[in-house]
C-alpha cells in the first residue's frame, strides 16, 4: 500500500458522501472558489511515517490524518454546520476500505 493509494481510497470515500455536490469540495492543490451559500468542504491528507511492527518487514502500518473541514457562510448559524459535520463523521466512522485500510475517527473540533 502506498500513500497515493491510501489517499485515493479516502478521496473516493469522500466523493461517496450522500448528497455531496463535488463542486463544493476544495481538493488539495486544485483551484476552488468557495460558494457564497451553503456548506462547502476542504480536504487535507496528512500522512505520517509507516512502520513494520515487530521487525517483520511484511506488515506495514501507516498512520496519518484525513481532515475534512466543513464551512458555512458567516452569520448563518450552526445548524447546517453541525448536520454536515455529523454526516462526514458517520460516513467515515470505523470502516474498512479495500480490505486493507481501516479508519478510525477522532472527535470533531469546532
Secondary structure as UniProt FT lines:
FT   HELIX           3..15
FT   TURN            18..19
FT   HELIX           22..24
FT   STRAND          25..26
FT   TURN            28..29
FT   STRAND          40..52
FT   HELIX           53..55
FT   STRAND          60..71
FT   TURN            74..75
FT   HELIX           79..92
FT   TURN            93..94
FT   STRAND          96..97
FT   TURN            98..100
FT   STRAND          101..102
//
